[in-house]
Amino acid sequence: MTTATIQRFQELKTPFYYYDLELLRETLRVAVREAGRHGFHLHYAVKANANPRLLAVIREHGVGADCVSGNEVAAALENGFPAAGIVYAGVGKSDEEIRLALERGISCFNCESFPELEVINDIAVSLDKIARVALRVNPGVDAHTHHYITTGIEENKFGFPLRDLERAIRYCQGLSNVEWSGLHFHVGSQITDPTVFRDLCARANEVQRHLVGHGLLATRINFGGGLGVDYERPDASPIPGFADYFEAFATGFEALPGQQVHFEPGRSIVAQCGSLISRVLYVKKGTDKEFVILDAGMNDLLRPALYQAYHRIENLTSTSPDREAYDVVGPVCESADCFGKAVNLPVTRRGDLVAIRSCGAYGEVMASRYNLRPLAPSHFSSGE
């Protein structure tokens, strides 16, 4: 961050989320360009960050929206995403949410169970609408990531197991107001092992060959998201490897003529453009360690407490040449309110500004008012 940016931070009340919109735009340009080389369709996963200013920038780049709640569908529509570019996933859609999506004419429901298909059909009948659906497949591919964000193995709550897939398609075809359009795969999040995507392509090819052999052709294949970001070196790797990511699917998946291939990136679009900026309240000496106590807490950034996630932590204002190891914690009344242990920082004092990096995804959007703490505001790069 530039000296001018840090000086600006000094004038702002902390904690707050800071977004580099120039980086966001460049990330989108690269993602759209690399997907476009192969004719792929993109839908931004709104659950990663629903800040209206960010949604406006994303929509300006012609990306659709991937939603997992009725409120996300409404937010996408309110922020200018065309209904024809909205897909709606989620294992527990309510009647009201389904009705909203049908009334607004979204592109597709990603469906996960027989009861859900039945309810969608009943509501579509009542509205005299046709609901286009893709069936989420549980492909049995391990994403090799944290078990809370792995979604493609049989023990997960998501999707149809492969043994039920053909029966689910036939079931769709027997419903009066449901139109089966394709398959949806999503095996997890923060995937950094490229073999996972190759394995997913191989499994998708197997599934498709089986279905085609039984006279069933999907018009769209949706591979979800999952591309990871570099949390350890955000400045060295500000934009994820979209070229290799999309190339893996272009070469690994055997798309049929006329078949659309869709993706739902979220974290890879917004993670690196966001930081949580906080101020040091106290430096506390313990028996064997020192604590840096920030005015930001786990209510502002839940990932370290929930997933044991790593975020790079930087002291923006210390000029000390000496360094110390600190446990960086927040003020929330929970032992889990810890952003990092034994973090190597310049000697830190009360009043120093600290940046917790790569918070653009699953930072602000997961914030709460636990301990009745206020929600932190958002600020944007200069001139916006």
C-alpha angles and dihedrals in degrees: 000000000000125000089246091054092050091048088053090051090056089064095052129085112248146262103046140143115247122201126196100211093184090060090045091054093048091048090052092047091054094044094048092045095050094044090047092057087071100033092251123159121228130209116182112230101236092197089074092066129342098185104145094225091055092044089054092054092047093048090051089064093060097251120146126225133256110202133187100186140036090249090055090052089051092047092050091051093045090052094053104264108147114243089233089066098049123102121186122210134168138120095238112041113169124224090251092052093049091048092051092050093048093047091051093047102237119189101246147345116226099216128202111183145026093247090053091053090051093051093046090051093049092050092045089053091052091052096040089238134134113230115212111211139185117199116234109229123210095213100184093242117143112222092202091226136110111318091236091061099039109103108161105074125092096253092064124098092231130101139345118305112241092250090063099042101094091045090051091052091050089048090054091050090055094055117096099219104029123091116197108218108165155309131296123206126183118158102177149300138277092027113175099163108091092202088073091065092045090051090049091052091050092051092046089052090052092049093047094049090051093050095046088050087059095047097261118130122182114213092201134034116196117195095185117213135282106141108147130224132219105259093172097054108026094160094047092047107027093151120046122235098271093158094060092039096056092037089058090059094040091056100030104045118068100218116194123230111285093009116137119222117207135189134192109207117179116146092037090058102047111015100090097043093064135073133175109229117204140167127232111249098181143350107219124196113218129185096272104004146029126241127213105206114203132195088234117081144185088278087067096043116018100172099090092051095040102038102015082243123179121232124177110246121205133184103223100189111033114109096187116129089209124084135208136187113245138177102231110213142164135232098254116121095246131094087223089066093102126123097189143347125227091001111182107229138155111269102293130213138185110285097028116137117238128194121206103200135216093030098135090101122057094354112095093019092059096044121128140184094242111160083019089279114162121251110259117244126237128241128187138213118285119302096018 
